[in-house]
Amino acid sequence: MLKFLFLLMGGAALMSSWVGEIFLLICLSGVFFISTQAFNLGLVDFVCLDSVSSLLISLTFWISALMLVASYYVNHNHKNASLFMALVMVMAFFLFLSFGSSDLLFFYIMFESTLIPIFLLVLGWGYQPERISASLYLLFYTLFASLPLLLALLYLYADLGTLNFHLLQGTQITCNFLLFISLILAFLVKMPVYFGHLWLPKAHVEAPVAGSMILAGLLLKLGGYGLIRILPLVFSVMSNYSHWLVGLGLYGGLMASLICLRQNDAKSLVAYSSVAHMAFVLLGLFMPSSVSWLGVVVIMVAHGLCSSGLFALVGSVYNRLGSRSMLLMRGSIVLSPLLSLWWFLFSISNMAAPPTPNLAGEILIFLASMNWLFVTAVILGISSFLAAGYNLYLYSGTQHGNLTYEVNSVSDGEYREHLLFFLHLFPLLLSLVVLMNLL
């Protein structure tokens, strides 16, 4: 086995391209999974896959491979390229164990472990000196919200004797407000919910392209996935507080959408749009309906691909201009029509236009909200309208208008970049076919 790995690494080094690095990541992931199954290592007792975790694990390895493609400039122009690649693989490993975990305590450990590589990515490969404060925001927001979760899990273990998902199926925990908030607070901040979101725009703006892709595409999904695992245990208690949390989600979605409409930084706009989309996930989770939960899973997967593609687009333009200002990007459609096409496709996907799965997820949550409370459906409709507004603002603000001097240096992109965008968009449309089969 070791001889095979050394030969594999040598072959990837000889290829000296992003193709070899992606091949190495996929092969090492496969070797790990096969070895756990074949030799019955200790970790395999904690790994159990269902339909939701399988989708998110597939998304993990897909986005991780695309991160290496998007970070071509790091792998060839940075002296710490090998460390960068190692952090990407470690992140993929921790996310795989997080989404595949069948034990709540093991899930918490892996949930916290993902903080280490993303902290180092933002701190080590960020663009501006403000990356230090951004990484500290990320660190302390997550740690502050996670400590109550650890205490709550230890309390549940002492009370129930196990934290295994399968053994706890059908179990309803009687808990007070303090225990309920302790169980969900870490996941609300990770999503993030409005008022606990301030770490996200700072981390996105200061992170490298790969850091933004994995933050939006994968780490935000840890919050939704954790709630999917926790909420069935406290389902009887959730109805007492769901109105407040749904109201928080509605308010946060509206405020984040309005903030998007006044942004001049393209990367900051995409970051705040993630807050607005995660508000839909929060609404769907706290409405007791299987239809809304299906819509939540669809939005999580679709948003992971769409937002990751948008951050890759912003990073591609930033590598040429050295700026993310929409005032400098305007008029790009004249010089780079192919890149403008990708901007258009990802913008309409982000606004949930047909035939993207984002639309199907929002319709499912909208239908569930009409049965739950009609006013909720009305506010959701306003949020969807605002989403169309800020995505049109993003597209028109970057592609139309008078050319600036700086934009004259923008080319129409390389083959590697077009392949990167296609590999984001193709599975996004393919997931719609999978959804139609599920329905």
LUMDRENKE-967121 format. One record per residue (C-alpha): residue number from 1; residue in three letters; x, y negated, z. Coordinates in steps of 0.02 Angstrom, whole numbers, plus 32768, in hexadecimal, padded with zeros to 4 digits. Layout:
BEGIN
REC    n  res    xx    yy    zz
REC  NUM  ALA     X     Y     Z
...
% end
This chain:
BEGIN
REC    n  res    xx    yy    zz
REC    1  MET  8000  8000  8000
REC    2  LEU  808B  7F84  802D
REC    3  LYS  80E8  7FAE  7F8D
REC    4  PHE  804A  7F8B  7F2B
REC    5  LEU  8033  7EE2  7F81
REC    6  PHE  80E8  7EAD  7F5F
REC    7  LEU  80D6  7EDC  7EA8
REC    8  LEU  8034  7E7C  7EA0
REC    9  MET  8082  7DE1  7EED
REC   10  GLY  8115  7DED  7E78
REC   11  GLY  80A3  7DFB  7DE1
REC   12  ALA  8042  7D62  7E18
REC   13  ALA  80E4  7D01  7E30
REC   14  LEU  8120  7D33  7D82
REC   15  MET  807E  7CF4  7D35
REC   16  SER  809F  7C4F  7D94
REC   17  SER  7FEE  7C12  7D72
REC   18  TRP  7F49  7BFF  7DC9
REC   19  VAL  7F0E  7CA0  7D75
REC   20  GLY  7F8C  7D05  7DD8
REC   21  GLU  7F5F  7CB0  7E7A
REC   22  ILE  7EA5  7CD1  7E63
REC   23  PHE  7ECA  7D85  7E36
REC   24  LEU  7F33  7D97  7ED4
REC   25  LEU  7EA8  7D4E  7F42
REC   26  ILE  7E24  7DC3  7EFC
REC   27  CYS  7E94  7E5C  7F07
REC   28  LEU  7EC9  7E3A  7FBA
REC   29  SER  7E13  7E22  7FEC
REC   30  GLY  7DE5  7EC6  7F9A
REC   31  VAL  7E77  7F22  7FEB
REC   32  PHE  7E42  7EE2  8097
REC   33  PHE  7D8E  7F17  8083
REC   34  ILE  7DBA  7FC3  803D
REC   35  SER  7E39  7FE2  80C7
REC   36  THR  7DBA  7FB9  814F
REC   37  GLN  7D41  8034  8103
REC   38  ALA  7DC0  80BE  80DF
REC   39  PHE  7E23  80BB  8181
REC   40  ASN  7D96  8084  81F6
REC   41  LEU  7DF7  7FF4  823F
REC   42  GLY  7DB3  7F9D  82D8
REC   43  LEU  7D6D  7F09  8277
REC   44  VAL  7CF9  7F75  8210
REC   45  ASP  7C8D  7F95  82AA
REC   46  PHE  7C61  7EDD  82AA
REC   47  VAL  7C43  7ECD  81EE
REC   48  CYS  7B93  7EED  81AD
REC   49  LEU  7B4C  7EA6  810D
REC   50  ASP  7A99  7E7B  80E0
REC   51  SER  7A51  7E19  804E
REC   52  VAL  7A74  7D6C  8098
REC   53  SER  7B25  7D92  80D2
REC   54  SER  7B4E  7DEA  802D
REC   55  LEU  7B1B  7D4E  7FCB
REC   56  LEU  7B83  7CDC  803A
REC   57  ILE  7C1B  7D50  8037
REC   58  SER  7C12  7D54  7F79
REC   59  LEU  7C08  7C96  7F7B
REC   60  THR  7C9E  7C91  7FF0
REC   61  PHE  7D13  7CF0  7F7E
REC   62  TRP  7CD3  7C96  7EE3
REC   63  ILE  7CEC  7BE8  7F2A
REC   64  SER  7D95  7C1A  7F75
REC   65  ALA  7DD2  7C50  7EC9
REC   66  LEU  7D92  7BAE  7E7B
REC   67  MET  7DEB  7B4A  7F02
REC   68  LEU  7E90  7B8B  7EC0
REC   69  VAL  7E60  7B5A  7E0F
REC   70  ALA  7E30  7AAB  7E49
REC   71  SER  7ED4  7A99  7EAA
REC   72  TYR  7F45  7AB7  7E15
REC   73  TYR  7FA4  7A15  7E38
REC   74  VAL  7FC8  7A4F  7EEB
REC   75  ASN  8007  7AFA  7EB4
REC   76  HIS  8081  7AAF  7E38
REC   77  ASN  80B2  7A04  7E7E
REC   78  HIS  80B2  7A1C  7F3A
REC   79  LYS  8140  7A66  7F9E
REC   80  ASN  80C7  7ABF  8015
REC   81  ALA  8060  7B14  7F8D
REC   82  SER  8078  7BC2  7FDA
REC   83  LEU  8037  7B84  8082
REC   84  PHE  7FA1  7B36  802C
REC   85  MET  7F77  7BDB  7FD6
REC   86  ALA  7F8D  7C39  807B
REC   87  LEU  7F11  7BC4  80D1
REC   88  VAL  7E92  7BE1  8047
REC   89  MET  7EA1  7C9E  805B
REC   90  VAL  7E97  7C93  8119
REC   91  MET  7DFB  7C27  8108
REC   92  ALA  7DAC  7CA7  8093
REC   93  PHE  7DD8  7D32  810E
REC   94  PHE  7D88  7CD9  81A3
REC   95  LEU  7CED  7CAD  813F
REC   96  PHE  7CDC  7D61  8105
REC   97  LEU  7CDF  7D9E  81B9
REC   98  SER  7C67  7D13  81EF
REC   99  PHE  7BE3  7D3B  816E
REC  100  GLY  7BFA  7DF7  8180
REC  101  SER  7BF9  7DFE  823E
REC  102  SER  7B74  7E64  8297
REC  103  ASP  7BA2  7E26  8345
REC  104  LEU  7B78  7D77  8382
REC  105  LEU  7C16  7D63  83EA
REC  106  PHE  7C86  7D9F  835C
REC  107  PHE  7C29  7D28  82E9
REC  108  TYR  7C4D  7C99  8363
REC  109  ILE  7D07  7CC3  8364
REC  110  MET  7D11  7CC4  82A6
REC  111  PHE  7CA2  7C29  829F
REC  112  GLU  7D21  7BCB  8307
REC  113  SER  7DB6  7C17  82AC
REC  114  THR  7D82  7BC4  8208
REC  115  LEU  7DA5  7B1D  825B
REC  116  ILE  7E62  7B3C  825D
REC  117  PRO  7E84  7B4A  81A0
REC  118  ILE  7E0D  7ABE  816F
REC  119  PHE  7E5B  7A4D  81F4
REC  120  LEU  7F08  7A70  81AA
REC  121  LEU  7ECA  7A57  80F7
REC  122  VAL  7E82  79AB  811F
REC  123  LEU  7F17  7977  818A
REC  124  GLY  7F9F  79B9  8117
REC  125  TRP  7F5C  799A  8068
REC  126  GLY  7EE7  7905  8082
REC  127  TYR  7EF8  786B  8015
REC  128  GLN  7EFB  77D9  808F
REC  129  PRO  7F43  77B5  813D
REC  130  GLU  7E90  77BB  817F
REC  131  ARG  7E97  7878  816A
REC  132  ILE  7ED9  7882  821D
REC  133  SER  7E3C  7835  8266
REC  134  ALA  7DCF  789A  81EE
REC  135  SER  7E1D  793E  8225
REC  136  LEU  7E08  790D  82DD
REC  137  TYR  7D50  78E4  82BE
REC  138  LEU  7D3B  7990  8270
REC  139  LEU  7D94  79E5  8300
REC  140  PHE  7D3D  7991  8393
REC  141  TYR  7C8D  798F  834B
REC  142  THR  7C98  7A4A  832F
REC  143  LEU  7CE9  7A73  83D6
REC  144  PHE  7C73  7A05  843A
REC  145  ALA  7BD9  7A59  83EF
REC  146  SER  7C22  7B09  83F6
REC  147  LEU  7C47  7B12  84B1
REC  148  PRO  7B8E  7B1B  84E3
REC  149  LEU  7B77  7BA7  8463
REC  150  LEU  7C01  7C0E  84B3
REC  151  LEU  7BB6  7BF9  8560
REC  152  ALA  7B08  7C26  851F
REC  153  LEU  7B49  7CC4  84C9
REC  154  LEU  7BA2  7CFC  8567
REC  155  TYR  7B01  7CE0  85C8
REC  156  LEU  7A9F  7D48  854A
REC  157  TYR  7B1F  7DD4  8551
REC  158  ALA  7B12  7DDB  860E
REC  159  ASP  7A54  7DDE  8600
REC  160  LEU  7A3B  7E54  856C
REC  161  GLY  7AD9  7EBF  8570
REC  162  THR  7AFA  7EAC  84B4
REC  163  LEU  7B09  7E27  842D
REC  164  ASN  7AF8  7E9A  8396
REC  165  PHE  7A7C  7E5B  8313
REC  166  HIS  7A33  7F06  82F0
REC  167  LEU  7A1C  7F38  83A5
REC  168  LEU  79C6  7E91  83C7
REC  169  GLN  794A  7E9E  8337
REC  170  GLY  789B  7E7E  8377
REC  171  THR  78DC  7E3B  841D
REC  172  GLN  7894  7D95  8457
REC  173  ILE  78FD  7D33  84D3
REC  174  THR  78A3  7CC9  8553
REC  175  CYS  790A  7C2A  8564
REC  176  ASN  78F7  7B77  859D
REC  177  PHE  791E  7ADA  853A
REC  178  LEU  79D3  7AD3  8573
REC  179  LEU  79FA  7B85  853B
REC  180  PHE  799E  7B6A  8496
REC  181  ILE  7A01  7ACC  846D
REC  182  SER  7AA4  7B20  84A1
REC  183  LEU  7A83  7BAE  8425
REC  184  ILE  7A5F  7B3E  8390
REC  185  LEU  7AC5  7A9E  83AD
REC  186  ALA  7B67  7ADF  8361
REC  187  PHE  7B0C  7B15  82C2
REC  188  LEU  7AAE  7A70  82B5
REC  189  VAL  7B52  7A0F  82BB
REC  190  LYS  7BA3  7A86  823E
REC  191  MET  7B15  7A73  81BF
REC  192  PRO  7B18  79DD  81E8
REC  193  VAL  7A77  7993  822C
REC  194  TYR  7A65  78D5  8227
REC  195  PHE  7AB2  7880  82C2
REC  196  GLY  7B31  790F  82C9
REC  197  HIS  7B6F  78F1  8218
REC  198  LEU  7BF2  7868  822E
REC  199  TRP  7C83  78E2  821F
REC  200  LEU  7C4C  791D  8173
REC  201  PRO  7C60  7880  8106
REC  202  LYS  7D09  7859  8156
REC  203  ALA  7D47  790B  813D
REC  204  HIS  7D09  7911  8089
REC  205  VAL  7D53  786A  8057
REC  206  GLU  7DFE  788F  80A0
REC  207  ALA  7E08  7949  8074
REC  208  PRO  7E5C  7989  7FD5
REC  209  VAL  7DEF  79D0  7F4B
REC  210  ALA  7DFC  7A81  7F90
REC  211  GLY  7DCF  7A44  803F
REC  212  SER  7D32  79EC  8000
REC  213  MET  7D00  7A83  7F99
REC  214  ILE  7D0B  7AFB  802B
REC  215  LEU  7CBA  7A80  80A4
REC  216  ALA  7C21  7A65  8037
REC  217  GLY  7C1C  7B10  7FE5
REC  218  LEU  7C3A  7B81  807B
REC  219  LEU  7C53  7B32  8126
REC  220  LEU  7BAC  7AD7  8127
REC  221  LYS  7B59  7B7F  8104
REC  222  LEU  7B9E  7BC3  81A7
REC  223  GLY  7B22  7B53  8203
REC  224  GLY  7A8D  7B94  81A2
REC  225  TYR  7AC8  7C48  81AE
REC  226  GLY  7ADF  7C3A  826A
REC  227  LEU  7A2D  7BF8  827D
REC  228  ILE  79EC  7C88  8212
REC  229  ARG  7A3C  7D00  828F
REC  230  ILE  7A0C  7CA3  832F
REC  231  LEU  795B  7C65  8310
REC  232  PRO  7906  7D11  8305
REC  233  LEU  793F  7D31  83B8
REC  234  VAL  78EB  7C92  83F8
REC  235  PHE  7858  7C90  837F
REC  236  SER  77D6  7C88  8409
REC  237  VAL  782A  7BF1  8458
REC  238  MET  7853  7B99  83B3
REC  239  SER  779E  7B65  8397
REC  240  ASN  77A6  7AF4  8430
REC  241  TYR  7833  7A8B  83E5
REC  242  SER  7823  7AA4  8329
REC  243  HIS  77BE  7A04  8310
REC  244  TRP  784A  799A  8356
REC  245  LEU  78CF  79F1  82EE
REC  246  VAL  7867  79E7  824E
REC  247  GLY  784D  792E  8271
REC  248  LEU  7908  7918  8287
REC  249  GLY  7926  7970  81E2
REC  250  LEU  78A8  7903  8186
REC  251  TYR  78F1  7863  81CE
REC  252  GLY  79A3  789C  81AA
REC  253  GLY  797A  78CB  80F6
REC  254  LEU  792D  7821  80D4
REC  255  MET  79B9  77BF  8128
REC  256  ALA  7A43  7822  80D0
REC  257  SER  79ED  7808  8028
REC  258  LEU  79E1  774D  8045
REC  259  ILE  7A99  7747  8078
REC  260  CYS  7AC6  779F  7FD5
REC  261  LEU  7A72  7713  7F72
REC  262  ARG  7AEB  7691  7FB7
REC  263  GLN  7B90  76EE  7FA4
REC  264  ASN  7C1C  76B2  7F31
REC  265  ASP  7C8E  7746  7F54
REC  266  ALA  7C59  77DB  7EE8
REC  267  LYS  7CA0  785B  7F63
REC  268  SER  7C47  780A  7FF5
REC  269  LEU  7BA4  780D  7F93
REC  270  VAL  7BB3  78C7  7F72
REC  271  ALA  7BDE  78E4  802A
REC  272  TYR  7B42  7889  8067
REC  273  SER  7ADA  78E7  7FE6
REC  274  SER  7B0F  7987  8040
REC  275  VAL  7AC5  7941  80E2
REC  276  ALA  7A22  791F  8085
REC  277  HIS  7A1C  79CF  803C
REC  278  MET  7A42  7A21  80E2
REC  279  ALA  79AA  79C6  8127
REC  280  PHE  7941  7A37  80B6
REC  281  VAL  7998  7ACE  8101
REC  282  LEU  7971  7A90  81B1
REC  283  LEU  78B9  7A77  8184
REC  284  GLY  78AA  7B23  8135
REC  285  LEU  78F9  7B7C  81C9
REC  286  PHE  7889  7B2E  824D
REC  287  MET  77E8  7B4F  81EF
REC  288  PRO  77B3  7C02  821C
REC  289  SER  779A  7C42  816C
REC  290  SER  77F3  7CC8  8106
REC  291  VAL  77D8  7C5C  806B
REC  292  SER  7838  7BC9  80B7
REC  293  TRP  78C5  7C3C  80F0
REC  294  LEU  78D7  7C80  803F
REC  295  GLY  78DF  7BCB  8003
REC  296  VAL  7967  7BA9  8084
REC  297  VAL  79D6  7C36  8042
REC  298  VAL  79BC  7BFB  7F8E
REC  299  ILE  79EA  7B47  7FB8
REC  300  MET  7A83  7B7D  801B
REC  301  VAL  7ACB  7BE1  7F8A
REC  302  ALA  7A9A  7B63  7F04
REC  303  HIS  7ADC  7ACF  7F68
REC  304  GLY  7B7F  7B2A  7F87
REC  305  LEU  7BA2  7B39  7ECC
REC  306  CYS  7B5B  7A90  7E99
REC  307  SER  7BB0  7A23  7F1C
REC  308  SER  7C54  7A7F  7F05
REC  309  GLY  7C4B  7A59  7E4B
REC  310  LEU  7C27  79A1  7E6D
REC  311  PHE  7CBD  7993  7EE1
REC  312  ALA  7D29  79E8  7E5C
REC  313  LEU  7CED  7965  7DDE
REC  314  VAL  7D15  78D5  7E54
REC  315  GLY  7DC0  7921  7E75
REC  316  SER  7DE2  7932  7DBB
REC  317  VAL  7DC0  7879  7D9F
REC  318  TYR  7E21  7848  7E3C
REC  319  ASN  7EBD  78A2  7DFC
REC  320  ARG  7EB9  782D  7D65
REC  321  LEU  7E81  7788  7DB0
REC  322  GLY  7EC1  7795  7E61
REC  323  SER  7E19  7751  7E9B
REC  324  ARG  7D6A  7791  7EBF
REC  325  SER  7D16  76E8  7EA7
REC  326  MET  7C7E  76F0  7E36
REC  327  LEU  7CA6  7640  7DFA
REC  328  LEU  7D48  767F  7DAC
REC  329  MET  7CFA  771D  7D64
REC  330  ARG  7C70  76C5  7D04
REC  331  GLY  7C6D  76D7  7C47
REC  332  SER  7CC2  7782  7C4B
REC  333  ILE  7C45  77CB  7BD0
REC  334  VAL  7C9D  7770  7B40
REC  335  LEU  7D49  77BA  7B62
REC  336  SER  7D1C  7863  7BAB
REC  337  PRO  7C75  78A3  7B67
REC  338  LEU  7C96  7957  7B9E
REC  339  LEU  7CB6  7924  7C51
REC  340  SER  7C1A  78B8  7C46
REC  341  LEU  7BB7  7953  7C13
REC  342  TRP  7BF3  79AC  7CB0
REC  343  TRP  7BC4  7914  7D19
REC  344  PHE  7B15  791B  7CCE
REC  345  LEU  7AFE  79D6  7CE8
REC  346  PHE  7B37  79D3  7D9E
REC  347  SER  7AD4  7935  7DC4
REC  348  ILE  7A30  797F  7D85
REC  349  SER  7A57  7A20  7DE3
REC  350  ASN  7A73  79BD  7E83
REC  351  MET  79CB  7964  7E6C
REC  352  ALA  7973  7A0F  7E5B
REC  353  ALA  7942  79FE  7DA5
REC  354  PRO  7905  7A99  7D48
REC  355  PRO  7943  7B1D  7D25
REC  356  THR  79BA  7B18  7DB9
REC  357  PRO  799A  7B81  7E57
REC  358  ASN  79A0  7AE1  7EBF
REC  359  LEU  78F1  7ABC  7E7D
REC  360  ALA  78B2  7B69  7EAB
REC  361  GLY  78F5  7B57  7F5D
REC  362  GLU  78A5  7AAD  7F75
REC  363  ILE  77FE  7AEA  7F30
REC  364  LEU  77FE  7B7C  7FAA
REC  365  ILE  781F  7B08  803E
REC  366  PHE  779E  7A8C  7FFC
REC  367  LEU  7718  7B15  7FF3
REC  368  ALA  7740  7B4D  80A5
REC  369  SER  7738  7A99  80E3
REC  370  MET  768A  7A80  8099
REC  371  ASN  764B  7B12  8102
REC  372  TRP  76A8  7AD3  819B
REC  373  LEU  767E  7A19  8198
REC  374  PHE  7649  79B5  80FF
REC  375  VAL  76A4  7916  8136
REC  376  THR  7746  797A  8132
REC  377  ALA  7727  79A5  807B
REC  378  VAL  770C  78ED  8051
REC  379  ILE  77B1  78B9  80A2
REC  380  LEU  780A  7949  804B
REC  381  GLY  77C7  7908  7FA6
REC  382  ILE  780E  785C  7FCC
REC  383  SER  78B7  78AA  7FF7
REC  384  SER  78B7  7909  7F51
REC  385  PHE  7890  7866  7EF5
REC  386  LEU  7920  780E  7F4E
REC  387  ALA  7992  78A1  7F20
REC  388  ALA  796A  7882  7E69
REC  389  GLY  798E  77C9  7E85
REC  390  TYR  7A3C  77DB  7ED0
REC  391  ASN  7A71  7860  7E54
REC  392  LEU  7A3D  77F2  7DC3
REC  393  TYR  7A9B  7764  7E19
REC  394  LEU  7B35  77D5  7E24
REC  395  TYR  7B2E  7803  7D6C
REC  396  SER  7B04  7759  7D25
REC  397  GLY  7B7B  76FF  7D9A
REC  398  THR  7C10  776A  7D63
REC  399  GLN  7BEA  7788  7CAB
REC  400  HIS  7B92  76EC  7C6B
REC  401  GLY  7BBE  7635  7C6F
REC  402  ASN  7C50  75CE  7C2F
REC  403  LEU  7CFA  7621  7C24
REC  404  THR  7D80  75ED  7CA0
REC  405  TYR  7E39  75E9  7C7C
REC  406  GLU  7E5E  767A  7CEF
REC  407  VAL  7DE3  76EF  7C98
REC  408  ASN  7E4A  76E5  7BF7
REC  409  SER  7EBF  7766  7C45
REC  410  VAL  7E34  77E7  7C5C
REC  411  SER  7E3F  787B  7BE6
REC  412  ASP  7DB6  78F6  7BBB
REC  413  GLY  7DF9  7979  7C31
REC  414  GLU  7E63  7A16  7C20
REC  415  TYR  7E2D  7AC6  7BF8
REC  416  ARG  7E4A  7AF7  7CAE
REC  417  GLU  7DD2  7A70  7CEA
REC  418  HIS  7D48  7A9D  7C71
REC  419  LEU  7D5A  7B53  7CA4
REC  420  LEU  7D4D  7B1D  7D5B
REC  421  PHE  7CAB  7ABE  7D3B
REC  422  PHE  7C62  7B4D  7CD4
REC  423  LEU  7C87  7BCA  7D5E
REC  424  HIS  7C24  7B5C  7DD5
REC  425  LEU  7B8F  7B44  7D61
REC  426  PHE  7B7F  7BF4  7D18
REC  427  PRO  7B5F  7C50  7DBE
REC  428  LEU  7AEB  7BC1  7DF0
REC  429  LEU  7A7A  7BE8  7D5C
REC  430  LEU  7A95  7CA4  7D70
REC  431  SER  7A56  7C9C  7E23
REC  432  LEU  79AF  7C5E  7DDF
REC  433  VAL  799B  7D05  7D84
REC  434  VAL  79BE  7D61  7E27
REC  435  LEU  793D  7CF6  7E81
REC  436  MET  78B8  7D1C  7DFE
REC  437  ASN  78D5  7DD6  7E1A
REC  438  LEU  78C2  7DBE  7ED7
REC  439  LEU  781D  7D63  7EBF
% end
